[in-house]
Amino acid sequence: AWLPKIDDTQKADALTMIDHMYKGGIKGYITAGTDPCVSMPNANKLRKAMANLDLLIHSNIFDNETASFWKGPGMDPSQVKTEVFLLPASASVEKDGSQSNSGRWIHWNYAAGKAPGDAISVGETFWKLMGRIKELYQNEGGALPEPIVNLKWDYDENGKWNALKVCKAINGYFLKDTTVNGIEYKQGDLVPGFPSLQSDGSTSSALWVMCGAF
């Protein structure tokens, strides 16, 4: 019940979000592992939209056109008020984690080397960031604190980020002992596929199209 609802006529695609940003309706933007100023259409409008932000957080393995949008064509850096944070991310071979494609294949990788300097995985970055936000809400309160304070955010092992737990959460698991099509599943078992997801709250899956992939 805490999840934000989308109105029947509401658009929630990325281009609509950029349009709201362009009109000054969005003040903070977080992007990771992408370069919207290159991959999205109308880069000139996107740069102008980002100039309306108070805060831009970008996590990537290198600087790019998005992180340095204020240097782009048609931009006057002295007129851009946006505070930009470029967070150093580890590359795919420097972290445990998965890669997926449009065919719903998930390929699991183990770290082959250590990331340089302060670089950490994008997943760990957001795990730490949300953990800190949750801590602030617990200590200081705020508007609508319940979804944040009660957020399940245990994606760690002995205090360290664990990408495997995220992969399991994306797949989905049984929240209580459940029988589906005559097969008994125990609480904590992974759901074998999206046809086994239930509407009564006995299962959880972060992304139904990936259910059964683990």
Sequence and secondary structure as in RCSB ss.txt:
>XXXX:A:sequence
AWLPKIDDTQKADALTMIDHMYKGGIKGYITAGTDPCVSMPNANKLRKAMANLDLLIHSNIFDNETASFWKGPGM
DPSQVKTEVFLLPASASVEKDGSQSNSGRWIHWNYAAGKAPGDAISVGETFWKLMGRIKELYQNEGGALPEPIVN
LKWDYDENGKWNALKVCKAINGYFLKDTTVNGIEYKQGDLVPGFPSLQSDGSTSSALWVMCGAF
>XXXX:A:secstr
  S    TT   SHHHHHHHHHTT   EEEEES  HHHHSS HHHHHHHHTT SEEEEEESS  TTTTGGGSTT 
 GGG   EEEEEEB  GGGS EEEE TT  EEEE   S   TT B HHHHHHHHHHHHHHHHHHH  SS HHHHT
     EETTEE HHHHHHHHH EESS EEETTEEE TT B SSGGG  SSSSEE S GGGTT  
